[in-house]
């Protein structure tokens, strides 16, 4: 698959044009199949980029290229490659991937990205009354939590005090003492809290939300304030603790005031933080805290930091529960580049529960647009035909399932009760996950919802070519790219590598094209741990002897080898050839590698121009033979398939 994709990049001219004009004349046709002007025009621009100057020479060249492409596709269809199951399955896989991106990215992702980007502009101060309902809670626990939340909400609607009720009923004991206060939050919240986020932004200041569910339980949210979002800020700080071992420090305020005065007198912030800050985690880093988000530190710390208007400014001493801080601002994250922000958000939402919720909304939208109808009577009838065996592997579709319509998506698309029964049989995983004590009507409703959702999405997928002309065009290009790849493989690539007789004949006819240039055989020596006197002795010996004799002469007594060498063959005209002196027997000057190590080379011999054998030049010969086969193939295709160009339309392109 990866190889195929790579080949499609090279051989398939992908069309993503969005300009589909009603006035879209035919530019040329191959074997009676038309290629419209819009297709050629877009592809010409896409593949030529800045060189798309619409000159006659440029257009002629590209028309020839694209015509060859279409000729090969016509041949592939004649060969029946469009009916090969393997290739059909491959195309179906591409279609599924592409359709998924259209259904999700175009209909869902853009909406979600817009929502998050807009919400990121506002911080919301909230409190909550929390009713615990963890993921592993029993059905009874889930029911109790929901009922508790509903009862408290009803009483709040009747005028009860929110803060007092938070203290009395909230399972979040940490915030209950503060009337449920959580502080400021901003989108996007962690996975499992999308409904919390929705309530947070959709509830007006001073109002409370209905009970909403998160992955941890139920929440009744009260919104206290909404303000322009504070960006993440990069800061350092100097901290003087108010207490040590739970004993108040008497001179803490005096010490921090003294440090503040030293800063005003020009002392370096980082140096003072290193010497005096009592934050052990940052004092060794000149007080550097890094970037912090809202609601991460004490509100007094946050407010003071965000009151700084310039980088490198620092605050007056700020008191928090922990102690006294002097905060220095380094930078503020810039979210003004919306395209960059959208890419970041897009990556984050792909693994978020909001994605599934929005997808469900898309399905409901499609149902509304198509006039979807479900037959509840038929579903109830089927439920009555089941027993506990439905939850086992052994269950089979009853023989007497009536052939009645269960769901109708539009006037031409519907599915019967029997279709659904067979779906239930095939979806063993879902059936076996049900609690066997669960009522059959509830289990069947879950399967029915899943079945109808899948069929609605399949329907929408089948209509993508009608909704998105570029989807239809891209699928055509995928298909033609696959066909072209297979046809070229069979007619050119495989023949060139497997036709030994043809390859030999081609080589015999073109031997003159495959010769060795002059080649240099060179010994490259590395000398270790020697002085210059010994180096000269080695070079003198190298003039009279070669390779192994040198090693034997200077690498004795089991010590670390003094001399090593590597023999290379260098062809004239290659990149490395210019590094050597092309004189047989010549020895280069020694290159000092440091610490008594040197290198030099000796030219052993120069080999003259020589004919290559087929084996030596096989890779080049196959590539050239492929070119010859392809040219002959194209000539044959031009004779076989009629190519007709509309000169008037073509000439209208020339600038």
C-alpha positions as CSV (number, residue, x, y, z in Angstrom):
1,X,0.0,0.0,0.0
2,X,2.8,2.4,0.9
3,X,4.6,1.7,-2.4
4,X,1.3,2.2,-4.3
5,X,0.7,5.6,-2.6
6,X,4.2,6.7,-3.4
7,X,3.7,5.7,-7.0
8,X,0.4,7.5,-7.2
9,X,2.2,10.7,-6.2
10,X,4.5,10.3,-9.1
11,X,2.1,8.9,-11.7
12,X,-1.4,10.1,-10.8
13,X,-2.1,13.8,-11.5
14,X,-4.4,14.4,-8.6
15,X,-7.3,16.8,-9.3
16,X,-8.7,18.8,-6.4
17,X,-10.3,21.5,-8.5
18,X,-13.1,23.4,-7.0
19,X,-14.1,25.5,-10.0
20,X,-16.8,23.5,-11.7
21,X,-18.3,25.9,-14.2
22,X,-21.4,25.0,-16.3
23,X,-19.4,26.4,-19.2
24,X,-16.7,23.7,-19.1
25,X,-15.9,22.7,-22.7
26,X,-14.1,19.5,-23.7
27,X,-10.4,20.1,-24.3
28,X,-9.6,16.6,-25.6
29,X,-10.8,13.0,-25.7
30,X,-9.1,9.6,-25.6
31,X,-11.0,6.7,-27.0
32,X,-14.2,8.7,-26.7
33,X,-13.7,9.7,-23.1
34,X,-13.7,13.5,-22.5
35,X,-11.3,15.6,-20.5
36,X,-12.8,18.9,-19.6
37,X,-11.0,22.2,-19.6
38,X,-11.4,22.7,-15.8
39,X,-9.6,19.4,-15.1
40,X,-6.7,20.2,-17.4
41,X,-6.4,23.8,-16.2
42,X,-6.2,22.9,-12.6
43,X,-3.8,20.1,-13.0
44,X,-1.6,22.2,-15.2
45,X,-1.4,24.9,-12.5
46,X,-0.9,22.4,-9.7
47,X,1.9,20.5,-11.3
48,X,3.7,23.5,-12.8
49,X,3.5,25.9,-9.9
50,X,5.3,29.2,-10.7
51,X,6.3,27.8,-14.1
52,X,2.7,27.8,-15.3
53,X,3.1,30.6,-17.7
54,X,0.5,29.4,-20.2
55,X,3.0,29.7,-23.1
56,X,2.3,27.6,-26.1
57,X,5.4,25.5,-25.5
58,X,4.5,24.8,-21.9
59,X,0.9,23.9,-22.7
60,X,1.9,21.7,-25.6
61,X,4.3,19.8,-23.4
62,X,1.8,19.3,-20.6
63,X,-1.0,18.4,-23.0
64,X,1.3,15.7,-24.4
65,X,2.0,14.4,-20.9
66,X,-1.6,14.3,-19.8
67,X,-2.7,12.6,-23.1
68,X,-0.1,9.9,-22.5
69,X,-1.6,9.4,-19.0
70,X,-5.1,9.0,-20.4
71,X,-3.9,6.6,-23.1
72,X,-2.4,4.3,-20.5
73,X,-5.6,4.4,-18.5
74,X,-7.6,3.5,-21.6
75,X,-5.3,0.5,-22.1
76,X,-5.7,-0.5,-18.5
77,X,-9.5,-0.6,-18.9
78,X,-9.2,-2.6,-22.1
79,X,-7.1,-5.1,-20.2
80,X,-9.9,-5.4,-17.7
81,X,-7.8,-4.1,-14.8
82,X,-10.8,-2.2,-13.5
83,X,-12.5,-5.5,-12.7
84,X,-9.7,-7.1,-10.8
85,X,-11.0,-7.8,-7.2
86,X,-7.6,-6.9,-5.6
87,X,-7.6,-3.5,-7.3
88,X,-11.3,-2.9,-6.6
89,X,-10.6,-3.6,-2.9
90,X,-7.7,-1.2,-2.9
91,X,-9.8,1.5,-4.4
92,X,-12.6,0.8,-1.9
93,X,-10.0,1.3,0.9
94,X,-9.0,4.7,-0.6
95,X,-12.6,5.7,-0.9
96,X,-13.4,4.8,2.7
97,X,-10.5,6.8,3.9
98,X,-11.4,9.8,1.7
99,X,-15.1,9.6,2.6
100,X,-14.3,9.5,6.3
101,X,-12.3,12.7,5.9
102,X,-15.2,14.4,4.2
103,X,-17.9,13.2,6.6
104,X,-15.8,14.0,9.7
105,X,-13.5,16.8,8.7
106,X,-15.8,18.8,6.5
107,X,-19.1,18.3,8.4
108,X,-17.8,17.9,12.0
109,X,-14.2,19.1,12.5
110,X,-14.7,22.5,11.1
111,X,-17.6,23.1,13.3
112,X,-15.7,21.9,16.4
113,X,-12.6,23.9,15.6
114,X,-14.7,27.0,15.1
115,X,-16.4,26.4,18.5
116,X,-13.1,25.9,20.4
117,X,-11.3,28.8,18.7
118,X,-14.2,31.1,19.6
119,X,-14.4,29.8,23.2
120,X,-10.7,30.2,23.7
121,X,-11.3,34.0,23.6
122,X,-13.2,33.9,26.9
123,X,-12.3,32.7,30.5
124,X,-15.3,31.7,32.6
125,X,-15.4,31.7,36.4
126,X,-17.5,28.8,37.6
127,X,-18.5,26.9,40.7
128,X,-20.3,23.5,40.9
129,X,-22.3,21.2,43.1
130,X,-20.9,17.8,42.3
131,X,-22.6,14.3,42.5
132,X,-20.0,11.6,42.1
133,X,-20.7,8.9,39.5
134,X,-17.4,7.3,38.4
135,X,-17.2,5.2,35.2
136,X,-17.2,1.9,37.1
137,X,-20.3,2.8,39.2
138,X,-23.1,0.3,39.5
139,X,-26.4,1.0,37.7
140,X,-28.0,1.8,41.1
141,X,-25.3,4.3,42.0
142,X,-25.7,6.0,38.6
143,X,-29.4,6.2,39.1
144,X,-29.0,7.6,42.7
145,X,-26.5,10.3,41.6
146,X,-28.8,11.5,38.8
147,X,-31.8,11.6,41.1
148,X,-29.8,13.6,43.8
149,X,-28.7,16.1,41.1
150,X,-32.2,16.5,39.8
151,X,-33.7,17.0,43.3
152,X,-31.0,19.6,44.3
153,X,-31.6,21.5,40.9
154,X,-35.3,21.6,41.6
155,X,-34.8,23.2,45.0
156,X,-32.3,25.7,43.6
157,X,-34.9,26.7,41.0
158,X,-37.2,27.4,43.9
159,X,-34.8,29.9,45.3
160,X,-32.5,28.0,47.7
161,X,-29.0,29.4,48.2
162,X,-26.5,27.9,45.8
163,X,-23.4,28.3,48.0
164,X,-25.1,26.7,51.0
165,X,-26.3,23.8,48.9
166,X,-22.8,23.3,47.6
167,X,-21.5,23.1,51.1
168,X,-24.3,20.7,52.1
169,X,-24.6,18.4,49.1
170,X,-21.5,18.5,46.9
171,X,-19.3,15.4,46.8
172,X,-16.3,17.6,45.9
173,X,-15.3,18.4,49.5
174,X,-12.3,20.5,48.4
175,X,-14.5,23.1,46.8
176,X,-17.6,22.6,48.9
177,X,-16.2,24.7,51.7
178,X,-15.8,27.6,49.3
179,X,-19.4,27.3,48.0
180,X,-18.3,25.1,45.2
181,X,-16.0,27.7,43.6
182,X,-13.7,26.2,41.0
183,X,-12.2,29.4,39.5
184,X,-11.6,30.4,35.9
185,X,-11.5,27.9,33.1
186,X,-11.1,28.2,29.3
187,X,-11.7,25.9,26.4
188,X,-10.8,23.3,25.7
189,X,-11.4,21.2,28.8
190,X,-10.0,17.7,29.2
191,X,-11.6,14.7,27.6
192,X,-14.8,13.7,29.3
193,X,-15.8,17.2,30.1
194,X,-17.3,18.5,26.9
195,X,-20.8,18.8,28.3
196,X,-19.3,20.7,31.3
197,X,-17.6,23.1,28.8
198,X,-20.9,23.6,26.9
199,X,-22.7,24.4,30.1
200,X,-19.9,26.8,31.2
201,X,-20.1,28.8,28.0
202,X,-23.9,28.6,27.3
203,X,-25.0,29.6,30.9
204,X,-25.3,33.4,31.5
205,X,-23.4,35.1,34.3
206,X,-25.3,34.7,37.6
207,X,-27.3,31.8,36.3
208,X,-27.1,28.0,37.0
209,X,-27.1,25.1,34.6
210,X,-29.3,22.1,34.5
211,X,-27.5,19.0,35.8
212,X,-24.9,17.9,33.2
213,X,-22.8,14.8,33.1
214,X,-19.1,14.4,32.9
215,X,-16.9,11.3,33.0
216,X,-16.8,11.7,36.8
217,X,-20.5,12.4,37.6
218,X,-23.1,15.1,37.5
219,X,-22.6,18.8,38.0
220,X,-24.8,21.8,38.6
221,X,-22.8,24.8,37.4
222,X,-23.0,28.4,38.4
223,X,-21.3,31.0,36.2
224,X,-19.9,34.0,38.1
225,X,-17.9,35.9,35.5
226,X,-16.8,36.0,31.9
227,X,-13.7,37.9,30.9
228,X,-11.3,38.2,27.9
229,X,-9.1,35.1,28.0
230,X,-5.7,35.5,29.6
231,X,-3.0,33.9,27.5
232,X,-0.4,31.6,28.9
233,X,2.5,33.6,30.4
234,X,6.2,32.7,30.9
235,X,7.5,33.9,34.2
236,X,10.2,33.6,36.9
237,X,9.7,34.4,40.6
238,X,11.4,35.0,43.8
239,X,9.6,33.4,46.8
240,X,10.0,34.2,50.5
241,X,7.9,31.7,52.5
242,X,5.5,33.0,55.3
243,X,5.9,29.7,57.2
244,X,8.5,27.1,57.8
245,X,7.5,23.8,59.4
246,X,4.1,25.5,60.1
247,X,5.8,28.2,62.2
248,X,5.3,31.8,60.9
249,X,8.4,33.6,59.7
250,X,8.4,37.0,61.4
251,X,10.7,38.9,58.9
252,X,9.4,37.4,55.7
253,X,7.7,40.7,54.5
254,X,10.8,42.7,55.4
255,X,13.1,40.4,53.5
256,X,11.0,40.4,50.3
257,X,10.8,44.2,50.4
258,X,14.5,44.4,50.7
259,X,15.0,42.2,47.6
260,X,12.5,44.3,45.7
261,X,14.6,47.4,46.6
262,X,17.7,45.7,45.3
263,X,15.9,45.0,42.0
264,X,15.0,48.6,41.8
265,X,18.7,49.5,42.4
266,X,19.7,47.5,39.3
267,X,20.5,44.0,40.8
268,X,20.0,41.0,38.4
269,X,16.7,39.2,39.0
270,X,18.0,35.8,38.2
271,X,21.0,36.2,40.5
272,X,18.8,37.3,43.4
273,X,16.4,34.4,42.7
274,X,19.3,31.9,42.8
275,X,20.7,33.3,46.0
276,X,17.5,34.0,48.0
277,X,14.4,32.4,46.6
278,X,13.0,29.7,48.9
279,X,11.3,27.8,46.0
280,X,13.7,24.9,45.9
281,X,12.3,23.7,42.5
282,X,13.2,26.9,40.7
283,X,16.0,28.7,42.6
284,X,18.6,26.6,40.8
285,X,17.1,27.9,37.5
286,X,17.2,31.6,38.4
287,X,13.6,31.4,39.6
288,X,12.3,30.2,36.2
289,X,8.7,28.8,36.4
290,X,8.0,28.5,32.7
291,X,4.5,29.1,31.2
292,X,1.5,29.0,33.4
293,X,-2.2,28.9,32.7
294,X,-5.1,30.5,34.4
295,X,-6.3,28.7,37.6
296,X,-2.9,27.1,37.9
297,X,-1.6,29.3,40.8
298,X,-3.1,31.4,43.5
299,X,-5.4,34.1,42.1
300,X,-3.3,36.9,43.6
301,X,-0.2,35.5,41.8
302,X,-2.1,35.2,38.5
303,X,-3.7,38.7,38.8
304,X,-0.3,40.3,39.6
305,X,1.5,38.6,36.7
306,X,-1.2,39.5,34.2
307,X,-1.1,43.1,35.4
308,X,2.5,43.3,33.9
309,X,2.3,44.9,30.4
310,X,5.8,44.3,29.1
311,X,8.3,41.5,28.9
312,X,11.1,41.7,31.6
313,X,8.9,43.8,33.9
314,X,8.5,42.6,37.5
315,X,5.8,43.0,40.2
316,X,5.9,44.5,43.6
317,X,5.9,41.8,46.3
318,X,2.6,39.8,46.0
319,X,1.2,37.9,49.0
320,X,-0.4,34.4,48.5
321,X,-1.2,31.6,50.9
322,X,2.3,30.3,50.4
323,X,4.3,33.4,50.9
324,X,5.5,36.6,49.1
325,X,6.5,36.6,45.5
326,X,8.2,39.0,43.1
327,X,7.2,37.9,39.6
328,X,9.1,38.6,36.4
329,X,7.4,38.4,33.0
330,X,9.4,36.9,30.1
331,X,6.8,36.4,27.4
332,X,3.2,35.8,26.5
333,X,2.0,33.1,24.1
334,X,0.7,34.6,20.9
335,X,-2.6,33.1,19.7
336,X,-3.2,35.8,17.0
337,X,-2.1,33.4,14.2
338,X,-5.4,31.7,13.7
339,X,-4.3,29.2,11.1
340,X,-1.6,27.9,13.5
341,X,-4.1,27.9,16.4
342,X,-6.7,26.0,14.3
343,X,-4.1,23.3,13.4
344,X,-3.3,22.9,17.1
345,X,-7.0,22.6,18.0
346,X,-7.6,20.2,15.2
347,X,-5.0,17.8,16.6
348,X,-6.5,18.1,20.0
349,X,-10.1,17.4,19.1
350,X,-9.4,14.2,17.2
351,X,-9.2,12.3,20.4
352,X,-11.9,14.1,22.4
353,X,-15.4,13.1,23.3
354,X,-16.8,16.2,21.6
355,X,-15.9,14.5,18.4
356,X,-18.4,11.6,19.0
357,X,-21.0,14.0,20.2
358,X,-20.7,16.2,17.1
359,X,-20.7,13.1,14.9
360,X,-24.0,12.2,16.5
361,X,-25.3,15.7,15.7
362,X,-24.3,15.2,12.1
363,X,-26.2,11.9,11.9
364,X,-29.3,13.6,13.3
365,X,-28.9,16.4,10.8
366,X,-28.8,13.9,7.9
367,X,-31.8,12.2,9.2
368,X,-33.7,15.5,9.3
369,X,-32.6,16.4,5.7
370,X,-33.5,13.0,4.3
371,X,-36.8,12.5,6.2
372,X,-35.6,9.4,8.0
373,X,-38.3,7.2,9.4
374,X,-38.1,4.3,11.8
375,X,-40.7,1.6,12.4
376,X,-41.0,1.2,16.2
377,X,-43.8,-1.3,15.8
378,X,-41.6,-3.6,13.8
379,X,-38.8,-3.3,16.3
380,X,-41.1,-4.1,19.2
381,X,-42.4,-7.1,17.1
382,X,-38.8,-8.4,16.7
383,X,-38.1,-7.9,20.5
384,X,-41.0,-10.2,21.3
385,X,-39.4,-12.9,19.2
386,X,-36.2,-13.0,21.4
387,X,-35.2,-14.6,24.6
388,X,-32.0,-14.7,26.8
389,X,-30.2,-16.7,24.1
390,X,-29.9,-13.4,22.2
391,X,-26.9,-12.7,24.5
392,X,-25.0,-15.8,23.5
393,X,-22.9,-17.0,20.5
394,X,-25.6,-19.7,19.8
395,X,-28.3,-17.2,18.9
396,X,-29.5,-17.5,15.3
397,X,-31.9,-15.2,13.4
398,X,-35.5,-16.6,13.9
399,X,-36.9,-18.1,10.7
400,X,-40.2,-16.2,10.9
401,X,-38.8,-12.6,10.9
402,X,-41.2,-10.7,8.8
403,X,-40.0,-8.8,5.7
404,X,-41.2,-5.4,6.8
405,X,-39.5,-2.1,6.4
406,X,-37.6,-1.1,9.6
407,X,-35.9,2.2,8.6
408,X,-36.4,4.4,5.6
409,X,-33.7,7.0,4.8
410,X,-35.1,8.5,1.6
411,X,-37.5,7.4,-1.1
412,X,-35.0,5.0,-2.6
413,X,-33.1,3.7,0.4
414,X,-34.6,1.5,3.1
415,X,-33.7,-1.5,5.2
416,X,-35.9,-4.3,6.4
417,X,-36.4,-5.9,9.8
418,X,-34.6,-9.0,8.4
419,X,-31.6,-6.8,7.4
420,X,-31.5,-5.6,11.1
421,X,-31.8,-9.1,12.4
422,X,-28.8,-10.3,10.3
423,X,-26.9,-7.2,11.5
424,X,-27.5,-8.2,15.1
425,X,-26.3,-11.7,14.4
426,X,-23.1,-10.4,12.8
427,X,-22.4,-7.9,15.6
428,X,-21.5,-10.6,18.2
429,X,-19.2,-8.3,20.1
430,X,-21.9,-5.8,21.0
431,X,-24.4,-8.5,21.9
432,X,-22.0,-10.3,24.2
433,X,-21.1,-7.0,26.0
434,X,-24.7,-6.6,27.2
435,X,-25.5,-7.4,30.8
436,X,-27.6,-10.6,30.6
437,X,-29.9,-9.1,33.2
438,X,-30.6,-6.1,31.0
439,X,-34.1,-5.9,29.4
440,X,-34.1,-7.1,25.8
441,X,-35.9,-4.0,24.6
442,X,-33.1,-1.7,25.9
443,X,-30.3,-3.9,24.4
444,X,-32.1,-4.1,21.1
445,X,-32.6,-0.3,21.1
446,X,-28.9,0.1,21.5
447,X,-28.2,-2.1,18.5
448,X,-31.0,-0.4,16.5
449,X,-29.4,3.0,17.1
450,X,-26.0,1.7,16.0
451,X,-27.5,0.0,12.9
452,X,-29.5,3.1,11.8
453,X,-26.5,5.4,12.5
454,X,-24.2,3.3,10.3
455,X,-26.7,3.1,7.5
456,X,-27.3,6.8,7.6
457,X,-23.5,7.5,7.3
458,X,-23.3,4.9,4.5
459,X,-26.1,6.8,2.7
460,X,-24.3,10.1,3.2
461,X,-21.0,8.6,1.9
462,X,-22.7,7.3,-1.2
463,X,-23.9,10.9,-1.9
464,X,-20.6,12.6,-1.4
465,X,-19.9,12.7,-5.2
466,X,-23.1,14.6,-5.7
467,X,-22.4,17.0,-2.7
468,X,-18.7,17.5,-3.4
469,X,-17.6,17.6,-7.1
470,X,-13.9,17.6,-5.9
471,X,-14.6,14.3,-4.1
472,X,-15.8,12.7,-7.3
473,X,-12.8,14.1,-9.2
474,X,-10.3,12.9,-6.6
475,X,-11.8,9.4,-6.6
476,X,-11.5,9.3,-10.4
477,X,-7.9,10.3,-10.1
478,X,-7.3,7.6,-7.5
479,X,-8.9,5.0,-9.7
480,X,-6.9,6.1,-12.8
481,X,-3.7,6.2,-10.8
482,X,-4.2,2.6,-9.7
483,X,-5.0,1.5,-13.2
484,X,-2.0,3.3,-14.7
485,X,0.3,1.8,-12.1
486,X,-0.8,-1.8,-12.8
487,X,-0.8,-1.4,-16.6
488,X,2.7,0.2,-16.6
489,X,4.0,-2.5,-14.3
490,X,2.7,-5.2,-16.6
491,X,3.6,-3.6,-19.9
492,X,6.9,-1.9,-19.0
493,X,8.5,-2.5,-15.6
494,X,8.1,-6.2,-15.3
495,X,9.0,-6.8,-19.0
496,X,12.2,-4.9,-18.6
497,X,13.4,-6.8,-15.6
498,X,12.1,-10.3,-16.5
499,X,12.7,-10.4,-20.3
500,X,16.3,-11.6,-20.3
501,X,16.4,-12.2,-24.1
502,X,15.0,-8.7,-24.8
503,X,17.4,-7.1,-22.2
504,X,20.4,-8.9,-23.8
505,X,19.3,-7.7,-27.3
506,X,18.9,-4.2,-26.0
507,X,22.4,-4.3,-24.5
508,X,23.9,-5.7,-27.6
509,X,22.4,-2.8,-29.6
510,X,23.5,-0.1,-27.2
511,X,26.8,-1.4,-25.7
512,X,28.6,1.9,-26.6
513,X,26.4,3.6,-24.0
514,X,27.7,1.5,-21.1
515,X,31.4,2.0,-20.5
516,X,33.7,2.6,-17.6
517,X,35.5,5.9,-17.7
518,X,39.1,5.9,-16.5
519,X,39.2,4.5,-12.9
520,X,41.7,5.1,-10.2
521,X,42.7,2.3,-7.8
522,X,43.9,4.0,-4.6
523,X,45.1,2.8,-1.2
524,X,44.1,5.1,1.6
525,X,46.4,4.8,4.7
526,X,45.8,5.9,8.3
527,X,48.8,6.1,10.6
528,X,48.3,6.0,14.4
529,X,50.5,7.2,17.3
530,X,53.7,8.0,15.4
531,X,56.1,10.9,15.2
532,X,57.0,12.6,11.9
533,X,60.2,10.6,11.6
534,X,58.4,7.3,11.7
535,X,55.7,8.7,9.4
536,X,58.4,9.5,6.7
537,X,59.7,5.9,7.1
538,X,56.3,4.5,6.5
539,X,55.7,6.7,3.4
540,X,59.2,5.7,2.0
541,X,58.2,2.1,2.4
542,X,54.8,2.7,0.7
543,X,56.6,4.0,-2.4
544,X,58.2,0.5,-2.9
545,X,55.5,-1.8,-1.4
546,X,51.7,-2.0,-1.1
547,X,49.0,-3.0,1.3
548,X,49.8,-6.2,3.2
549,X,53.5,-5.7,3.1
550,X,53.2,-2.4,4.8
551,X,50.9,-3.9,7.5
552,X,53.4,-6.7,8.1
553,X,56.3,-4.3,8.4
554,X,54.9,-1.9,10.9
555,X,52.2,-3.7,12.9
556,X,54.2,-6.1,15.0
557,X,54.4,-7.3,18.6
558,X,50.6,-7.5,19.2
559,X,50.3,-3.8,19.9
560,X,47.6,-1.5,18.6
561,X,48.0,-1.4,14.8
562,X,50.1,1.5,13.6
563,X,49.0,1.3,10.0
564,X,45.6,0.6,8.4
565,X,44.6,1.0,4.8
566,X,41.5,0.7,2.6
567,X,41.6,0.2,-1.1
568,X,39.1,2.1,-3.3
569,X,38.2,2.3,-7.0
570,X,37.2,5.8,-8.1
571,X,35.7,6.5,-11.5
572,X,36.7,9.7,-13.3
573,X,33.8,12.3,-13.4
574,X,32.4,11.3,-10.0
575,X,32.2,13.7,-7.2
576,X,35.1,12.2,-5.2
577,X,37.4,11.9,-8.3
578,X,38.7,15.5,-8.0
579,X,40.2,14.8,-4.5
580,X,43.0,12.6,-6.0
581,X,46.0,13.1,-8.2
582,X,45.6,11.0,-11.3
583,X,49.2,9.8,-11.6
584,X,50.0,6.1,-11.1
585,X,52.4,5.5,-8.1
586,X,51.9,9.0,-6.7
587,X,51.7,9.5,-2.9
588,X,49.8,12.4,-1.4
589,X,51.1,14.7,1.4
590,X,50.3,13.4,4.9
591,X,47.3,15.0,6.5
592,X,47.7,15.7,10.2
593,X,44.7,14.3,12.2
594,X,46.1,15.4,15.6
595,X,47.6,13.5,18.5
596,X,50.2,11.7,16.3
597,X,47.7,10.4,13.7
598,X,48.0,11.0,10.0
599,X,46.4,10.0,6.7
600,X,47.6,9.9,3.1
601,X,46.9,7.9,-0.1
602,X,48.9,6.1,-2.8
603,X,47.6,5.8,-6.4
604,X,48.1,2.1,-7.1
605,X,47.0,2.1,-10.8
606,X,44.9,3.9,-13.4
607,X,42.6,1.6,-15.4
608,X,41.7,2.7,-18.9
609,X,38.3,3.2,-20.5
610,X,36.6,-0.2,-20.6
611,X,33.3,-1.8,-21.8
612,X,30.9,-2.7,-19.0
613,X,29.4,-6.1,-18.9
614,X,25.6,-6.5,-18.8
615,X,25.9,-7.6,-15.2
616,X,28.0,-4.5,-14.3
617,X,25.5,-2.1,-15.9
618,X,22.3,-4.0,-15.3
619,X,20.5,-1.3,-13.3
620,X,21.2,1.4,-15.9
621,X,20.3,-1.0,-18.8
622,X,17.0,-2.0,-17.2
623,X,16.1,1.7,-16.7
624,X,16.9,2.5,-20.4
625,X,15.2,-0.6,-21.7
626,X,12.1,0.5,-19.7
627,X,12.2,3.9,-21.5
628,X,12.4,2.2,-24.9
629,X,9.5,-0.1,-24.0
630,X,7.4,2.8,-22.8
631,X,8.0,4.8,-25.9
632,X,7.0,1.9,-28.1
633,X,4.0,1.2,-25.9
634,X,2.8,4.9,-26.2
635,X,3.3,4.8,-30.0
636,X,1.1,1.7,-30.2
637,X,-1.5,3.2,-27.9
638,X,-1.7,6.3,-30.1
639,X,-2.4,4.1,-33.1
640,X,-5.0,2.0,-31.2
641,X,-6.9,4.8,-29.4
642,X,-8.1,7.9,-31.1
643,X,-7.0,11.1,-29.6
644,X,-9.1,14.2,-30.5
645,X,-8.0,17.7,-29.4
646,X,-10.3,20.8,-29.6
647,X,-7.8,23.3,-30.9
648,X,-10.1,26.3,-30.4
649,X,-10.4,25.5,-26.6
650,X,-6.6,24.8,-26.4
651,X,-5.6,28.0,-28.1
652,X,-7.9,30.0,-25.7
653,X,-5.5,28.9,-22.9
654,X,-2.4,30.5,-24.5
655,X,-1.2,33.7,-23.1
